[in-house]
């Protein structure tokens, strides 16, 4: 029986998937110590609604291949902010100007950033 990847590993894979589609300023935050709702938050910016959709589709495809399916989605490519809820992982995809406006990263500024390597 194959070993199931950890949620940390899956969050990193989501970040790498966003990077493959040229997501901007991608961060993975470990917020399990300060949140009862989720353990990891992945935040990525996009320059257009088309790129937002590409990020969402690629992330969902990568995580689906690992056996993880979204519990809920909110927003769509016409919106400035989309979120995909996987339970232990929340993926936020925002247009650049929306991310600057909402400063979502600052909600968890005391959380631990998870290192992930960009693929060349």
Residue frames as qw, qx, qy, qz and C-alpha x, y, z in Angstrom:
[[0.000, 0.889, 0.458, 0.000, 0.00, 0.00, 0.00],
 [0.417, 0.507, -0.042, 0.753, 1.48, 3.38, -0.98],
 [0.329, -0.426, -0.449, 0.713, 2.25, 5.89, 1.75],
 [0.096, 0.885, 0.420, 0.176, -0.05, 8.90, 1.72],
 [0.396, 0.369, -0.148, 0.828, 1.79, 12.23, 1.49],
 [0.231, -0.482, -0.529, 0.659, 1.51, 14.62, 4.44],
 [0.164, 0.904, 0.393, -0.035, -0.58, 17.76, 4.18],
 [0.251, -0.785, 0.266, 0.501, 2.65, 19.77, 4.37],
 [0.402, -0.122, 0.725, 0.546, 3.96, 17.89, 1.32],
 [0.288, 0.622, 0.692, 0.225, 0.66, 18.44, -0.50],
 [0.017, -0.942, -0.161, 0.293, 0.71, 22.17, 0.29],
 [0.297, -0.580, 0.495, 0.575, 4.23, 22.37, -1.14],
 [0.376, 0.193, 0.790, 0.444, 3.07, 20.49, -4.25],
 [0.188, 0.847, 0.496, -0.032, 0.22, 23.01, -4.63],
 [0.143, -0.862, 0.156, 0.460, 2.78, 25.84, -4.45],
 [0.358, -0.288, 0.692, 0.556, 4.94, 24.17, -7.09],
 [0.348, 0.527, 0.737, 0.242, 1.89, 23.70, -9.32],
 [0.078, 0.946, 0.232, -0.213, 1.14, 27.42, -9.01],
 [0.281, -0.681, 0.422, 0.529, 4.77, 28.16, -9.85],
 [0.465, 0.103, 0.758, 0.445, 4.52, 26.05, -13.00],
 [0.227, 0.746, 0.564, 0.273, 1.77, 28.40, -14.21],
 [0.330, 0.381, -0.044, 0.863, 3.84, 31.47, -13.33],
 [0.432, -0.809, -0.397, -0.038, 2.01, 32.33, -10.11],
 [0.235, 0.663, -0.253, 0.665, 3.46, 35.36, -8.36],
 [0.162, -0.482, 0.527, -0.681, 4.77, 35.67, -4.78],
 [0.800, -0.218, -0.500, -0.249, 3.69, 32.16, -3.76],
 [0.121, -0.463, 0.688, -0.545, 3.81, 31.40, -0.05],
 [0.699, -0.277, -0.649, -0.112, 2.95, 28.37, 2.04],
 [0.221, -0.531, 0.441, -0.689, 2.10, 29.08, 5.67],
 [0.478, -0.195, -0.841, 0.165, 1.88, 26.55, 8.49],
 [0.288, -0.434, 0.124, -0.845, -0.93, 27.95, 10.63],
 [0.644, -0.285, -0.702, -0.104, -1.97, 24.82, 12.53],
 [0.387, -0.186, -0.597, 0.678, -0.89, 26.33, 15.86],
 [0.083, 0.201, 0.214, -0.952, -3.13, 29.38, 15.42],
 [0.528, 0.080, -0.319, -0.783, -6.12, 27.98, 13.50],
 [0.543, 0.038, 0.773, -0.325, -8.83, 25.47, 14.23],
 [0.694, 0.552, 0.112, -0.448, -9.98, 25.56, 10.60],
 [0.831, 0.526, -0.161, 0.086, -6.94, 24.48, 8.61],
 [0.795, -0.423, 0.142, 0.412, -3.28, 23.56, 8.93],
 [0.465, -0.153, 0.387, 0.781, -1.72, 25.09, 5.81],
 [0.354, 0.841, 0.227, -0.340, -2.49, 28.11, 3.67],
 [0.546, 0.072, 0.462, 0.695, -1.15, 28.50, 0.15],
 [0.193, 0.857, 0.194, -0.437, -1.36, 32.02, -1.29],
 [0.509, 0.047, 0.508, 0.694, -0.55, 32.89, -4.89],
 [0.233, 0.674, 0.080, -0.696, -1.10, 35.96, -7.02],
 [0.555, 0.375, 0.629, 0.396, -2.11, 36.08, -10.67],
 [0.109, -0.257, 0.178, 0.943, -1.91, 38.90, -13.19],
 [0.430, 0.026, -0.397, -0.811, -5.20, 38.09, -14.95],
 [0.776, -0.046, 0.336, -0.532, -8.40, 36.10, -14.55],
 [0.857, 0.355, -0.347, -0.137, -7.14, 33.65, -17.18],
 [0.358, 0.438, -0.731, 0.381, -4.02, 33.03, -15.12],
 [0.482, -0.266, 0.537, -0.639, -6.17, 32.65, -12.00],
 [0.910, 0.125, 0.040, -0.393, -8.14, 29.90, -13.71],
 [0.716, 0.444, -0.529, 0.103, -4.94, 28.23, -14.91],
 [0.001, 0.440, -0.724, 0.532, -3.51, 28.26, -11.38],
 [0.682, -0.125, 0.418, -0.586, -6.68, 26.79, -9.92],
 [0.912, 0.266, -0.156, -0.270, -6.96, 24.08, -12.58],
 [0.566, 0.477, -0.630, 0.236, -3.32, 23.04, -12.27],
 [0.192, -0.376, 0.692, -0.586, -3.38, 22.96, -8.47],
 [0.796, -0.019, 0.287, -0.532, -6.59, 20.93, -8.46],
 [0.856, 0.365, -0.344, -0.125, -5.18, 18.51, -11.02],
 [0.340, 0.478, -0.718, 0.375, -1.95, 17.97, -9.08],
 [0.347, -0.253, 0.660, -0.617, -3.75, 17.44, -5.77],
 [0.866, 0.118, 0.043, -0.483, -6.39, 15.20, -7.38],
 [0.718, 0.402, -0.567, 0.034, -3.57, 12.96, -8.64],
 [0.155, 0.310, -0.770, 0.536, -2.50, 12.64, -4.98],
 [0.327, -0.388, -0.861, 0.025, -6.04, 11.67, -3.93],
 [0.084, -0.407, -0.443, 0.794, -7.10, 15.04, -2.51],
 [0.063, 0.577, 0.618, 0.531, -10.37, 16.59, -3.66],
 [0.056, -0.268, 0.161, -0.948, -11.72, 20.05, -2.81],
 [0.034, -0.440, -0.812, 0.382, -14.38, 20.26, -0.12],
 [0.157, 0.872, 0.395, -0.245, -15.48, 23.69, -1.33],
 [0.437, 0.188, 0.259, 0.840, -14.61, 26.38, -3.87],
 [0.028, 0.855, 0.377, -0.355, -15.48, 30.03, -3.67],
 [0.042, 0.733, -0.288, -0.615, -15.00, 32.65, -6.37],
 [0.801, 0.421, 0.391, 0.168, -14.41, 32.14, -10.07],
 [0.607, 0.084, 0.231, 0.756, -12.02, 33.47, -12.71],
 [0.073, 0.745, 0.284, 0.600, -14.05, 36.70, -13.02],
 [0.533, -0.835, -0.135, 0.000, -13.50, 37.43, -9.33],
 [0.179, 0.823, -0.451, 0.296, -10.41, 39.04, -7.87],
 [0.246, -0.447, 0.784, -0.353, -10.09, 36.31, -5.23],
 [0.839, -0.013, -0.442, -0.316, -10.63, 32.56, -5.39],
 [0.327, -0.481, 0.742, -0.332, -10.25, 30.02, -2.62],
 [0.776, 0.044, -0.586, -0.229, -10.18, 26.23, -2.78],
 [0.537, -0.523, 0.488, -0.448, -10.79, 24.47, 0.55],
 [0.666, 0.193, -0.719, -0.044, -9.20, 21.06, 1.04],
 [0.786, -0.553, -0.275, -0.016, -9.84, 20.94, 4.77],
 [0.724, -0.503, 0.034, 0.471, -6.27, 20.82, 6.06],
 [0.399, -0.088, 0.321, 0.855, -5.12, 23.03, 3.17],
 [0.280, 0.844, 0.360, -0.284, -6.66, 26.29, 1.96],
 [0.509, 0.086, 0.396, 0.760, -5.48, 27.64, -1.41],
 [0.133, 0.849, 0.252, -0.446, -6.03, 31.36, -2.08],
 [0.502, 0.208, 0.450, 0.708, -5.51, 32.72, -5.59],
 [0.026, 0.849, 0.296, -0.436, -5.80, 36.49, -5.86],
 [0.501, 0.752, 0.102, 0.416, -5.22, 39.05, -8.54],
 [0.543, 0.133, -0.290, 0.777, -2.13, 41.10, -7.67],
 [0.113, -0.435, 0.059, -0.891, -4.10, 44.24, -6.80],
 [0.736, -0.491, -0.270, -0.380, -6.56, 42.28, -4.64],
 [0.815, -0.188, -0.381, 0.395, -3.71, 40.70, -2.68],
 [0.311, 0.240, -0.218, 0.894, -2.17, 44.13, -2.09],
 [0.385, -0.483, -0.108, -0.779, -5.56, 45.49, -0.97],
 [0.826, -0.429, -0.237, -0.278, -6.59, 42.62, 1.34],
 [0.050, 0.650, -0.674, 0.347, -3.05, 41.90, 2.67],
 [0.924, -0.190, -0.211, -0.255, -4.08, 38.33, 3.36],
 [0.696, 0.251, -0.528, 0.417, -0.49, 37.37, 4.22],
 [0.003, -0.438, 0.448, -0.780, -0.65, 39.64, 7.27],
 [0.773, -0.386, -0.105, -0.493, -3.52, 37.69, 8.82],
 [0.964, -0.236, -0.050, 0.110, -1.02, 34.98, 9.68],
 [0.325, 0.821, -0.376, 0.281, 2.14, 37.05, 9.98],
 [0.423, -0.609, 0.619, -0.260, 3.17, 35.13, 13.13],
 [0.969, 0.086, 0.197, -0.123, 2.81, 31.79, 11.36],
 [0.520, -0.438, 0.611, 0.404, 5.72, 29.75, 10.09],
 [0.572, 0.620, -0.313, -0.437, 6.56, 30.00, 6.38],
 [0.885, -0.032, 0.454, 0.098, 7.14, 26.63, 4.78],
 [0.049, -0.602, 0.578, 0.549, 10.13, 26.52, 2.48],
 [0.811, 0.374, 0.450, -0.017, 9.51, 25.14, -0.97],
 [0.375, -0.342, 0.520, 0.687, 11.85, 25.01, -3.89],
 [0.565, 0.649, -0.049, -0.507, 11.01, 26.56, -7.19],
 [0.813, 0.111, 0.497, 0.282, 11.67, 24.18, -10.01],
 [0.088, -0.570, 0.372, 0.727, 13.95, 25.49, -12.72]]
